[in-house]
Structure formats: C-alpha cells, structure tokens
Amino acid sequence: MASVDYLERIPNNVNLRENRRLLRALEEWQPRYLSWWNEVGPEGYQAKDVYLRTAVSVDREGWAHFDYVKMPEYRWGIFLAESEPNRVIGFGDHQGHPAWQDVPGEYRGTLRRLIVTQGDTEPASVEQQRHLGRTCPSLYDMRNIFQVNVEEGRHLWAMVYLLQAYFGRDGREEADELLRRRSGDSDKPRILGAFNEKTPDWLSFFMFSFFTDRDGKYQLAALAESGFDPLSRTCRFMLTEEAHHMFVGETGVGRIVQRACELQREHRTDDIRRFGGIDLSTIQRYLNFHFSVSLDLFGAEVSTNAANFYTLGLKGRFEEGKKSDDHRLHEATYPVTTLEHGQIVSRDTPALVSLNERLRDDYIADCQRGVERWNQVIKRHGIDVELRLPHRGFHRAIGGCAAARIAPDGRLVSEAEWQAKQAEWLPTGEDQEYVASLMKPVVARGQFANWIAPPARGINSKPVDFEYVRLE
C-alpha cells in the first residue's frame, strides 16, 4: 500500500520529509494557494461542513475516505499512483528504454509546457463554478460540486508538485502564474478557450462535467503514458478522481432529461417550460454548444506538436498499450476530417501528425455512449425524441472546419442559413434567461428542484436525503 503521510503539513506519498528544499518551496506556495481558493473558490459555503472524500492511500481499497470537512481545511496533497517496477517507455523513438525518473534535459521546455497547460485547466474550472453553490438544486448536488472543486484543486497541487520538484526556478514561477491567471479575465485569461467560458447555471455545469471533464480524461490518459514517470504516475492517480467528475455530469444531465420526460408525459406536451422543466430541445442546444467547445480542446487535426510529443515519448495515445501497431507510426496513416474546396472530406494523413484527431475520435465514441444512455431514459418514457451529438465540424473555432459554417447534421450551410438557424442549434439569450430563472436553491434534506429528478442512490451508500452539507 502506498500510504499518505498525514503528519506533514502537506499530505503526500512522495516522501517530502526527505526533500526539505522542496517541502519549504511547497509550504511557501500553500498560503498563496489558500488565498486563491478563498478569493475565487466556492462562494458562500467555506465555513460549512461538507461530506467529502479524501485520499488516505492510492491503492484500490483505500484511496478514498469520507467524512465532514470544511473546504479550506481539506487536506490537499500530492499523491502519485504506485510505481511500476522496471517500467519502460512504450512508444516513440525511445520505445523500450527505461522510463525517465528525471526530466531529460533536451525535452525540458516541451515537458514543462505540457504540464503547465494541463495544470492551468484545474483552477479554471473551480473559478468557473464559483457561484453555483448558491443555486444548488439539492444538498446532494451541492456536495457533488464541492467534491469536484476540491479535487480540481488537488489536481492543481499535483501539477505544481511536478513543476517545483523538477523544473527549479522556472517551475516555481510557472506555479505562481497558475494562481495569477483567471477564467474569463481579459488581461490574464486561462490558456485554453473552453476554460474561459462562463458556467452560469447547473445545466451548463453538468454539461461541462460530462463533456469538458471527459476531455480531461483523455488528455490525462495520454499523459499517463508519458516516458517521464512522475508525470505518468501523477496522471494515473488523477484519473481515479476524474471518473467521479464525469459521473456527476452524466447523471446530472440524465436526471434533467428524466424530469423533462416526466413532465412531458404528465402534461402531454413538450412545452414544459410552463411547468418549470427544461425541455429536451433546450438540452439539445446546450449539448451542441458544450460538445463543440470541448472538441476544440484537442487542437488542430494535423499537428506537428502532437507528433513531436509522441516521438519524444512525452505524450502517448489513449490506452497506448492496447494498440497493436509498432508504436512509432513512421509509416502509418490515419483518416482525418477536414474542409477542402468547399467540401467536408476524409483524407488519410500521416498518423504521427494526426494524433489529436485519433484522441478526438476516442473521445467522441465515449461521448456517444453517454448520450445513448440519456436516450434510453427518453425511450423508457415512450417519447419519440433522440438527443444527438452534432457533427464534429459544427461550431468549431480550431481546426480544418473552423472557417466553415456547418450544421449539426454535417451540411455545409451559407452564412444566411447559419444566422437563420443558429437559434435552433445553440443556446439563445432566451434559453439562458429561462434556465437562470430556475436556479433557485433547494437546501431541505431530501428535496430537489422541480427541473431535476432525484438520483437513484446516494453517495458512499448514504441515503439520498442524507445531510451532505451541514448548513447550521
């Protein structure tokens, strides 16, 4: 068992006691982190006891311990998955070589950039969700968003540990910059566009947790293949926590879909706004937006940067070890969707420069499985509607389709048709105002807002009406 040392000010399983210089640097960063948390973390509930899970070890049996804790007192720490003896690099030009325990000097800048970009997403989502506790649809949901928030904070700690432990002064400066940037700030925004979007309501939050956190799953899984072993071990443990974030998103949207169906059946109309529900067409528009924005996080379809990351052994593919090719890809090709001469086409492209598209394909297939589960809810209610992922080129700002107007069904459309149909395809101001009007807090135990169904079960075998947040 890789136990966590809770006697230290910073809980860890990386033996910080033996590295006093690093421990002092992290202890100096900790007050700045807490200042950031109190400034832009969850608003209004910092003094409340929340039923949260905390890592007590990183093995399968003991990595999560549940108890009440005030969020500023949460034991954020540094946890790496257990090491794999004699691990070797599984891909690229260094395939078969021993995994690096220290940063290869020639790859220092590239590796630091990968870590900083991943690390920047973690505090961003906390900032985006800052106000949502005040409009929670239930104590159960309030507890879930706070769990997501504290774990995103811990993921920031994970990246900061790597920066400070392996990148010296540059790493310490980057760690400070992670606390200076702000989501949506015009002067110092977050690095990736999706993390500067607003998350003003719970429908947006659940969509974000389903789509954007799922992007995080695939990025972390690719980094977990890294030949730099500390990064690999860090990401492997982060993936354990990320699964809960996606669970919150998928079940949250699923419960909104269920309630929409219940209201539609009860009142025999799909115009359920009159009865305080979020109709399926509005859910589809929010789905279209969050899916398309999240697709951009994978980058351009053809990317020399992605090829370099792979060739150097820094970032692999999703489930690299399960792939049956040579893991070098010098001669391989991969189909890429792009825009050519006014048409959407698929072209076989060198596999090395197509790695972003390969990862995006894995992501889309995973998203589709979740959407199919939502559609099963609709089907069980006997409603002839189906939620659909839009075409990968729809509403894109990055990549080969960004310059075109593409409908959700994949048709190229004129600017005039785009403007005429945009309100059918993407959330409108009226949609946002309506959803915002529903965001009234429900904090009585076991009670839920009218627009969302209760969950099938509670957290950690607790009942649904458990006191997940102590408000008194």
N, C-alpha and C positions, 0 to 999 in steps of 0.2 A: 504494500500500500504506500502511495506517495502522499504522506500526511502533510497537513498545512500547519505551519508554526504560528499559533495564535498568541504566543507570548511576546512576539515582536509587535512594534507599533504598526508595521505594515505586514499583514499576514502573507505568508509566501511558502512555496515549496522549492525555492531556488537557493536556499541556504544563504540568505543575505547576511547572517551573522558573521560569515567568513569573509565578507567583502565590505568592510566598513566604509570605504570611499563611496561605493555605490549606494550603500544604505543611507549615508549622510545626504547624498545628492537627491535621493528619492524623498527623504524626510524634509528636505528643503522645498521640494516641489509640492508636497502634500498640502500645506496651507494654501498655496495658490489654487490647487485643485478644489479644495473645500470652499474657497471664496467664489470660484466659478460656479460650483454646484449651488451655493446659496443665492447667487445672483441670478442665474438663468435656469436652474433646475426646477423640479415640480413646485408650482406656486401654491401656497396656502396650507400645505399639509406637512411641513418639515418637522413639526413638533408632535405629530401623531404616531401612534404605534401601528405598524403595518405588518401583516403576516407574510414574511418574505423568506425565501430560501437563500442560504449562504453556503458556499463550498467549505467542507471540512476535510475533504480529500478529493483526489482526482481519479480514483478508481470507480468502477461501475456501481459499486454498492454504497459508497459514502460521499459522493461529490456534492450532495445537496442536504442541508439541514434546515428545517423550517422552524421559525419562531418569530415572535413580535420584536420589531426593532424600529427605532426612529431612523429615517433615511440618512440624515447627516452622520449618524453613528454606525451606519452599515460598514461591515468590515471589508472594504475594498482591498484587494490584494493582487498578488502576482502568482498565477497558477499555470504551470506547464503540464501538458499530458506526460505520462510516464515515458521514459526514453525507450527506444527500441535498440537493443544491443546490436552492434555491427551494422547499423543502418547504412545503406549506400544510396547514392543519387540514382533515381530511376529513369531519367530521361536527359535528352540534350547531349552536348559534346562531352559532358563529364559523367555520362551514364556508367554505372558500375563502380565509380570512385567512392571512397568513404565520404559520408555526409560531413559538411563543414561544421565544426563547433565554434569557430570564429569567423568573422567576416573576411572573405577573400578580398585582399586589398584592391585588386583591379576592378571589382564589382561594387565597391563601397558606395559610390554615388547612386547607382541604379537601385541597389537594395534599399538604401535609405529612402529613396523616393517612393518605392512600393510600400514601405512601412508607414510613411507619413500619409500617403493617400488613403490607405486603409484606416489608419488611426483617426484621420480627420472626420470620417463618417460617424464615428461613435458619439462624440459630444454633440454633433449636429442634430442627431435625432432627438436627443434629450431637450435641446433648445426648441426644436420644432413642436414638441409635445408639452411644453411648459405649462400651459393654461388648462389642459384637458381635465385635470382632476376636479376642477370646479364645476364641470358639466357632466360628470360621470353618470351613466345610466344605471349603475348599481354599485354597491360596495365590492362585489366580486370583480367587476370591471375596473374599478379604481385600483384595487390591489394588483391586478394584472398589469396595468400600465406602469405602476410604480416598480413592479418587478422588472419589467423591460427597461425602465430608466436606470435602475441601479446596476443592472448587468451591462448596459451600454457604457455606463461609467466605468465598470470594471474592465471592459474591453479597451477603453482608453488607457487604463493603467497597464494593460498587457503590452500595448504598443509603446507606451512611454518607457516601460522597463527595457524593451529591446533597444530603443534609441539611446537611453542613458547608459546601458550596460556595454554597448558595442560600438558606439559612434562618438564618444568623447564630447568635446565642446560642441561640435555640430549637432550632436544628438540632443544635448541639453537645450540648445537654442530652439531646435525644432519642437521639443516637448513644450516649451513655453509658448511657442506660436500656436500650438494646438488649443491653448486656452485663450488666446487673443482673438482668433477668428470667431465670427458669429454667423449663424444661419441667417441668410437673407440680408446681411449687412451690406450696404452699398460700397463701403470703403474696404472692409476686410471680410468678404464672404467666405463660405466654405468652398473647398476645392471643386467638388462635383455638383453639377446643377441641381439634381434631384434633392440635394440636402440644403438647398436654399429656398425650396418651395414651402409655402405655409401648410400647416396641418391644423386647420381651424376647428374641426369637428370630429366626432368619433367615427363617422363613416370614412372620412379621409384617413384617420389613424388606422382603422382596421385594414383598409386597402394598402396603406403604406406598409404595415406589418406583414401582409401577405405578399405583396409584390416587391417592395424595395428591400425588406429584410431577406427575402428569398434571393435577391441578387447578392446580398451579403453572404448567404450560404455558399453560393457558387464561387465567389471571389475567395472566401476563406478556404474552401475545399481545394482550390487551385494553389493557394499559398501553402496549404498544409502539405503539398507535395514537394515543397522547396528543398533544395540541397542544403540550405542554411538551416541546420537542425533546430536551433532555438526558435526560429520563426515557425517551422513546421509544428513543433510541439505546442507552441502558443496557440496557433490556429486550430489545432485538433481539439484543444480544450474549449476554445471559444465556440466551436460548432455544437458542442453539447448544450450550451446555453442558448444558442441561436434557435435551436429547434422549438423552444418554448415561445419565442417571439413570433415565429411563423404559425404556431398553434393558435396564439391569441388572434392573429389576423384572420386565419382561415375560419375558425369557429365564430369569430365576431361577425364577419360578413355572412356566414351561414345562418347565424341567428337572426340577422336583419332580413335575409331572404325568407326564412321560415315565418317571421312575423308578417312580412308583406303578403305571403301566401295565405296565412290565417285570416288576415283582414280582407283579402280579396275574396276568399271563399265565404266568409261570414256576411259580407255586404254585397256580394255578387257584382262586383265592379272592379276594374283595375285602377280606377281613380280613387286610390285610398288615402290621398293627402287629406281629404275631408275628414278622415277618421284617425289622423295622426300617424300614419305609416309612411315609410319610404318605399315608393313604388319601384317595381322591377326595372322600368325604363331609366329611372334616375340612377339606380345601382349600376346599370349597364354603362351609362355615361361616365360615372366615376371610375368604373373598371377600365374603360378605354383610356382615360387620362393617366391613371397610375401605372398601367401596364406599359404604355408608350414611353413615359418618362423613365421608367425603370430600365427599359431596353437600351436607352442611351448610355446607361452606366457601364455597359460592356465595351463601349468605344466603337471606333470605326470597324467595318467588316474586314478591311485589309489594313494590317498594322505591322510595321517593321518593329515597333517597340515590343509588341506581344511576341513576335518571332525571336527577338533578342532575349527577352526574359526566359523563354523556353530553352533556347540554345545554350544559354549560360547556366541553366539549371536552377534558376531562381523562382520560377512560377510554372507549374505544370498544368495539366488538364484535369477536369473533374474525373475522379476515380482513375487516375493515370495507370495504376497497377492492373486494372481490369481491361485495358486496351490491348489488342492482340497484334499491333503493328510493331515496328522496330524502335519506337520511342525517340526517334531522331528526326524523321519526317522530311529528310532532304529531297526525296523523290516523290513523296505523296502529294495528292491533291485533295481538295475539299470543295463542295458546291457552295457558292456564295450568291446571295440575292442582292441585286443592285439595279440601278437605273441606267439604261443605255439607249441613246437615240429615242428618248421618249417612251420607252417600254421597260417594264419590270421583267428582268431575266435572271436566270440562274446560270452561273458560269463556274466551271471547275477552275480552281485557283490553287497555287501552291499552298499546301497545308500549313506550313510554318507561319505565313503571314495571315492565315485565316483562323487563327486560334480564338480570336474574340468571337467570331461567328460560331465556331464549334461550341464554345461555352454558352453563347446565347441560345443555340438550339437545345442544349441540355436544359437550360432554364425554361424555355418556352414549353417543352414537353412536361416539365414538372408543374408549371402553372396550369397547363391544360388539365392535368389530373385533379387539381384542386377545384377548378371550375366545373368539371364533371361531377364532383361531389355536391357542389351547390345545385347543379341541375337535377340531381337525384332528389333533393328536397322539394324542388318545384314539381317534379314528376309525381312524387308521392301525394301531392295535393291536387293532382289532376288538372294542372294548369298547363296550357299549351304555349309555353314560352321557354326559350332557351338562352341562357347567357353565353356569350361568345367572346373569345379573345379577338381583338381586331388584328388585321394584317400587320406584319412586322414593320412595314413601311409607313403605317399610319402615324401621323403627328410626331414625326421624328425630327430632332434637331441636330443629330450627329449621324454621319454615315452616308452611304450612297443614295438613300432615298430622301435625305433631308431637304433637297431642293425641290421636291415634287409635292403636289397635293394628291394624297392617296386616301381613298375612302376606307372605312373599316373592312369592307369586303374585298379590298385589294385593287379596286378600279382606280386608274388614274383619272382625276377629275379636273375641270377647269377651276380657275380662281373664283369665277362667279358661282359655280355649283358648290364649291367649298364654303363660301360665305353664306350661301342659302341654306346649306345643310349642317353647318357647324353646330347649331343649337340642338340638333338631333343626335350628334355624335359626342359632344364634350359637355361637361357641366356648364350650365349657364349661370349668370348672376342670380336669376330667379331660383334656380336649384339650390345654390349656395345659401341664399337668404332663407329658403324654406327649411333646409336641413339645420341651419343655425337656429331657427326658431324652435326646433325640437330639443335643443341642447339645454335641458333643464335638469339640474342634479336630482338624482333619486338615491337617498342615503339610508332609508329604513332597511333594516335587515330583511333579506329575502324578497325585497321589492325590486321591480325592474321597470324602466321606462317603457311606454306603450309601443315604441317603434322597434323594440328588440325582444326576442324570446329569451327566456332563461336558459342557461346551459344545461346540458344533460347531466352533469355531475360537477361537484365542487373540486377545489384544489387539494391535493395531498389527502384524498379520502375524506375531507371535511364536507359537511352538508352545504348545499347551495346557500342556505340562509346563515351560514357561519359569519361571525363578526370579523371580516377580513381586514377592516380598518377600524381602529377604536377612535371614535370621534369625540368621546367625552373624556 
